[in-house]
Amino acid sequence: MSAGLDERILAALERRQPRAAFVAEVAAALRPPPPPGQIEDALRDLGEQGRVVIADHAAPDVHLESSDLRIVACVPDENAESERLAREAAEELWNTWLRAFLSTHRCQ
């Protein structure tokens, strides 16, 4: 896997506050965009290295079941506290997004 892509993903996350984003947001931030499949490979590698955590969530609505609702968060240091903070950042982003979604969504 390209170390350059790993670093571009981490840089995209580090520019955010909190340092978490939906996987689709990370992909959209990468310029030039990598070939298909490379983002998944890079995220898997980063996760195995303990540099990111990826939180998967169930779709809150049947119309979103095919959507990628995974959130990736940067783990700045390799220790349990940093991983806990990254997981909290991912959950904070999810909860903020979910509240906004549920407050405006009306199923047809």
RORO-86823 format. One record per residue (C-alpha): x, z, y; residue number from 0. Coordinates in nm, 4 decimals, always signed. Layout:
N
X,Z,Y,NUM .
...
# end
This chain:
108
+0.0000,+0.0000,+0.0000,0 .
+0.1152,-0.0753,+0.3489,1 .
+0.2507,+0.2316,+0.5226,2 .
+0.1676,+0.0508,+0.8459,3 .
-0.2031,+0.0479,+0.7658,4 .
-0.1914,+0.4165,+0.6708,5 .
-0.0371,+0.4960,+1.0087,6 .
-0.2894,+0.2782,+1.1947,7 .
-0.5753,+0.4652,+1.0267,8 .
-0.4239,+0.8023,+1.1157,9 .
-0.3642,+0.6881,+1.4745,10 .
-0.7286,+0.5781,+1.5045,11 .
-0.8405,+0.9228,+1.3870,12 .
-0.5968,+1.1102,+1.6093,13 .
-0.7420,+0.9408,+1.9197,14 .
-1.0815,+1.0980,+1.8465,15 .
-1.2097,+1.4473,+1.9164,16 .
-1.2800,+1.5852,+1.6660,17 .
-1.0359,+1.3878,+1.4524,18 .
-1.3077,+1.2467,+1.2285,19 .
-1.5048,+0.9224,+1.2106,20 .
-1.7303,+0.7254,+0.9840,21 .
-1.5233,+0.4945,+0.7642,22 .
-1.6935,+0.1958,+0.9298,23 .
-1.5834,+0.3227,+1.2730,24 .
-1.2241,+0.3504,+1.1558,25 .
-1.2384,-0.0028,+1.0141,26 .
-1.3810,-0.1367,+1.3410,27 .
-1.1016,+0.0297,+1.5396,28 .
-0.8232,-0.1443,+1.3468,29 .
-0.6867,-0.4502,+1.5232,30 .
-0.6051,-0.6862,+1.3725,31 .
-0.8486,-0.6065,+1.0930,32 .
-0.6846,-0.5709,+0.7517,33 .
-0.7928,-0.7898,+0.4596,34 .
-1.0952,-0.6673,+0.2613,35 .
-1.0211,-0.3832,+0.0226,36 .
-0.7035,-0.2685,+0.1943,37 .
-0.8819,-0.0015,+0.3966,38 .
-1.0259,+0.1471,+0.0786,39 .
-0.6819,+0.1448,-0.0833,40 .
-0.5240,+0.3047,+0.2222,41 .
-0.7924,+0.5749,+0.2433,42 .
-0.7479,+0.6530,-0.1257,43 .
-0.3702,+0.6788,-0.0790,44 .
-0.4044,+0.8973,+0.2303,45 .
-0.6490,+1.1226,+0.0460,46 .
-0.4133,+1.1564,-0.2509,47 .
-0.1322,+1.2470,-0.0099,48 .
-0.3506,+1.5139,+0.1526,49 .
-0.3356,+1.3426,+0.4914,50 .
-0.7122,+1.2871,+0.5181,51 .
-1.0286,+1.4268,+0.3670,52 .
-1.3259,+1.2055,+0.2955,53 .
-1.6747,+1.3544,+0.2981,54 .
-1.9531,+1.1576,+0.1338,55 .
-2.3151,+1.2199,+0.2279,56 .
-2.6484,+1.1188,+0.0848,57 .
-2.8537,+0.8843,+0.2982,58 .
-3.1144,+1.0743,+0.5004,59 .
-3.3532,+0.7791,+0.4743,60 .
-3.4276,+0.5157,+0.2114,61 .
-3.3363,+0.2417,+0.4598,62 .
-2.9777,+0.3723,+0.4772,63 .
-2.9111,+0.3972,+0.1041,64 .
-2.6800,+0.0954,+0.1083,65 .
-2.4910,+0.2210,+0.4152,66 .
-2.1447,+0.3711,+0.3935,67 .
-2.1981,+0.7186,+0.5355,68 .
-1.8587,+0.8552,+0.4386,69 .
-1.6671,+1.0385,+0.7064,70 .
-1.2885,+1.0518,+0.7081,71 .
-1.1028,+1.3287,+0.8899,72 .
-0.7337,+1.3640,+0.9671,73 .
-0.5369,+1.6533,+0.8136,74 .
-0.2518,+1.6991,+1.0656,75 .
-0.0427,+1.9368,+0.8526,76 .
-0.0186,+1.9849,+0.4798,77 .
-0.1698,+2.3309,+0.4483,78 .
-0.5004,+2.4839,+0.3463,79 .
-0.5973,+2.5740,+0.7038,80 .
-0.5511,+2.2163,+0.8275,81 .
-0.7562,+2.0839,+0.5365,82 .
-1.0317,+2.3366,+0.6095,83 .
-1.0344,+2.2334,+0.9770,84 .
-1.0513,+1.8656,+0.8787,85 .
-1.3478,+1.9364,+0.6492,86 .
-1.5168,+2.1264,+0.9323,87 .
-1.4556,+1.8337,+1.1708,88 .
-1.6138,+1.5954,+0.9194,89 .
-1.9162,+1.8222,+0.8788,90 .
-1.9498,+1.8673,+1.2551,91 .
-1.9578,+1.4902,+1.3027,92 .
-2.2081,+1.4493,+1.0184,93 .
-2.4383,+1.7195,+1.1561,94 .
-2.4247,+1.5734,+1.5078,95 .
-2.5021,+1.2245,+1.3794,96 .
-2.7768,+1.3484,+1.1469,97 .
-2.9504,+1.5449,+1.4253,98 .
-2.9444,+1.2380,+1.6513,99 .
-3.0678,+1.0132,+1.3720,100 .
-3.3545,+1.2415,+1.2715,101 .
-3.4612,+1.2999,+1.6291,102 .
-3.5089,+0.9278,+1.6942,103 .
-3.5844,+0.7694,+1.3565,104 .
-3.9392,+0.6875,+1.2574,105 .
-3.9892,+0.5334,+0.9151,106 .
-4.2189,+0.2337,+0.9073,107 .
# end
